[in-house]
Every structure is written in C-alpha cells, then in structure tokens.
Amino acid sequence: MSLIQINNLSKTYLDNGVATDALKGVSLSINQGEFVAIMGPSGSGKSTLLHILGFLDRESGGEYLFMGERFSSLPDEKLAEIRNQKLGFVFQSFNLLPHFTVLENVMLPLLYSRVPESKWREKGEKAIEAVQLSHRRDYPAIKLSGGEKQRVAIARALVNDPKVIFADEPTGNLDSKSGQAIMEILEKLNTAGRTVILITHETYTAEHAGRIIRLLDGKVESDTKVENRRKAKEGFVK
C-alpha cells in the first residue's frame, strides 16, 4: 500500500469571483521510504500540492489517501492533530522562536502531542543528536548560523517520529556549503527509512532525491527515477 496516493487531484482558488486552477487532475503515489523531489516553475502548482499533501489546504476535487485513508474531509482541529502526529515540516524561513533554546524549539511540537511531558526532553535531545547539534542544545536560536537553524528545524520536524518529512525549499536561505550539509542530513534520514518529500527549484538539490516529479501548469509533466543520484558523504559538512 502506498503511503500517499492521489487520484485526479484538482485545486481551484476563487479571487473576487475569478477562478484559478492551481492543480488539474494530478495523479501519483509515493511509497514509504521514498525520497521524492517536486520541481516546477513559479505557478506550476508545487506549493499547492505540498499544502494539500501536508493537510494545510484541501483539494477541490479528486481523492487524496494518506496511509490508505481519506482525512481531508475531517474538521480543521482533527487535521491539525494528524499533522502533529504524522507529519514533519521544514521551511525555508526556519520558523524558530529566536529567544528559545535549541532544545526548547525542538520540543515545541510535543506541547500538542500525546507524549507524556516526562519524555519531552529525552525525545528532544535524541532529535538534536540526529542532526549532530547536541553541542548547541542550550543555545538560543538567535545565536545560531543559518545552517544550524535549519538543522534545528529538521530536529523539530523529527521529534514526533513522523511518517513523512516535507521540506519546502530548505536550502533557499543558505550558502552552498550549508545547503549541502542540510541535503546530506535529509538524505541520511531517508537512508535510515524516513520518507522525504522535497519542494525545490534547484536541480542540484533535487538530485539528492531518488525520484523527481516535475509540475507544469498544474499537471505532472514528468515523473522519473534519478539514475545518478548524488550521494551523501560520510559525516556532515562542518
């Protein structure tokens, strides 16, 4: 069974009575453990697709099955609970609380989870260790470099042991060296069994994935395996 299955998915936005079709009959499936990059020019529908897959928006038509079930008709509060329990998000802008420590930022999703408070620190520290940032655990986020902030964002995405990690242009605000380090972390997480869905406009970044889906004008233009996938180095770029 696919982790994600969408069939003839469509999304239409209305603005002052004017309809804009952002997605037009998109069908695809993503299996557990895949690393998929979704690419396309501005306006192609890739961000809209990410928002629907991540339960941040709802489709206008078609079907979206996650873990074999259709959740998008549920009330907003139920969708928020599923997002917290099943999904992890990494955004270009990091979205950290600047005066909270690394550990405090990473533990934030646990506030809305079913995890007992007695386990929060343990889970937070484990997630921080996974991105090799334990030496910054008690630093306020405001004192971190851009690459370190994105590592914290990845640790925060991991803390609830999600089924899938959505990474939306995760290297967009980073220099090339820091961006490479972030991609190596995501690839290592995927090698360990995590499903990763990456939104990017950078071919070099997308080639870390095992599969590239290209969107154009709200439709799937191509869906290909990456034959010469870039491999993460041993260890991380410092």
PyMOL commands that set and color helices and strands:
alter all, ss='L'
color gray80, all
select helices_A, chain A and resi 46-53+76-86+102-112+117-130+134-136+141-143+146-158+176-191+203-206
alter helices_A, ss='H'
color red, helices_A
select strands_A, chain A and resi 4-15+18-30+35-39+61-66+87-91+164-168+195-199+211-216+219-225
alter strands_A, ss='S'
color yellow, strands_A
deselect
rebuild
show_as cartoon
